């Protein structure tokens, strides 16, 4: 997962079978003294051999999008998603 389109910017990985229920807990760096996190920051993604679920709300709530194995999403906007706040790697 990347915080920019076309797989650019900061990168966040999630191993097979793992989950991140609240992306605001995951630091993404610092910009002009402001600490950034991953909540709502994912702009592009690619998966390897795993099926992943992306949720609009923290705690695996709200709208959900499933991205299949070996599928690339160059711009999350294509998924008609407001933002991503939690992620689950389904293996």
C-alpha positions in Angstrom: 0.0 0.0 0.0 1.3 3.5 -0.9 0.3 7.0 0.1 0.5 8.2 -3.5 -1.0 6.9 -6.8 1.1 4.7 -9.1 2.8 2.9 -6.2 4.8 6.0 -5.1 5.5 7.6 -1.7 5.5 5.9 1.7 4.9 2.2 1.7 3.0 0.0 4.2 3.1 -3.8 4.0 0.9 -6.3 5.7 1.8 -10.0 5.9 -0.4 -12.9 5.1 -3.2 -13.4 7.7 -2.5 -10.2 9.5 -4.8 -7.2 10.1 -4.7 -3.5 10.9 -8.0 -2.6 12.6 -7.2 1.1 13.1 -4.8 2.7 10.5 -4.6 5.9 12.6 -2.4 3.9 15.0 0.2 3.4 12.3 2.7 6.3 11.8 3.5 7.4 8.3 6.1 10.0 8.9 6.2 13.6 9.7 5.5 16.7 7.6 6.4 20.2 8.9 6.1 19.0 12.5 2.8 17.3 12.1 2.8 13.5 12.6 1.0 11.7 9.8 -0.7 8.3 10.0 -2.1 5.9 7.5 -5.8 6.5 8.2 -7.3 7.7 4.9 -3.9 7.9 3.3 -3.8 4.8 1.0 -3.8 6.0 -2.6 -2.6 2.9 -4.5 -2.0 -0.8 -3.7 -0.8 -4.0 -5.1 -1.1 -7.5 -3.7 1.1 -10.5 -4.1 -0.4 -13.9 -3.6 -2.9 -12.7 -1.0 -6.5 -11.6 -1.0 -7.0 -8.4 1.0 -10.1 -6.6 2.4 -10.1 -2.8 2.7 -12.7 -1.1 5.0 -13.9 2.5 4.9 -14.2 2.7 8.7 -11.8 1.7 11.6 -12.6 -1.6 13.2 -13.5 -3.3 9.9 -16.7 -1.3 9.5 -18.4 0.5 6.7 -18.0 -0.1 3.0 -15.6 -2.9 2.1 -13.6 -3.6 -1.1 -11.9 -6.9 -1.7 -8.7 -6.9 -3.9 -7.7 -10.2 -5.3 -4.3 -11.8 -5.4 -1.8 -10.3 -7.9 -4.1 -7.4 -8.7 -2.8 -3.8 -8.9 -4.8 -0.7 -8.1 -2.9 2.3 -9.4 -5.4 4.8 -7.9 -7.8 3.9 -5.1 -10.3 6.4 -6.6 -11.1 3.7 -9.1 -12.7 1.7 -6.3 -15.2 4.5 -5.6 -13.9 4.5 -2.0 -14.0 7.6 0.3 -11.0 6.4 2.3 -9.5 3.3 3.9 -9.3 3.1 7.7 -8.7 -0.6 8.3 -7.2 -3.5 6.4 -7.3 -7.3 6.6 -5.0 -9.7 4.7 -7.1 -12.7 4.2 -4.2 -14.9 3.0 
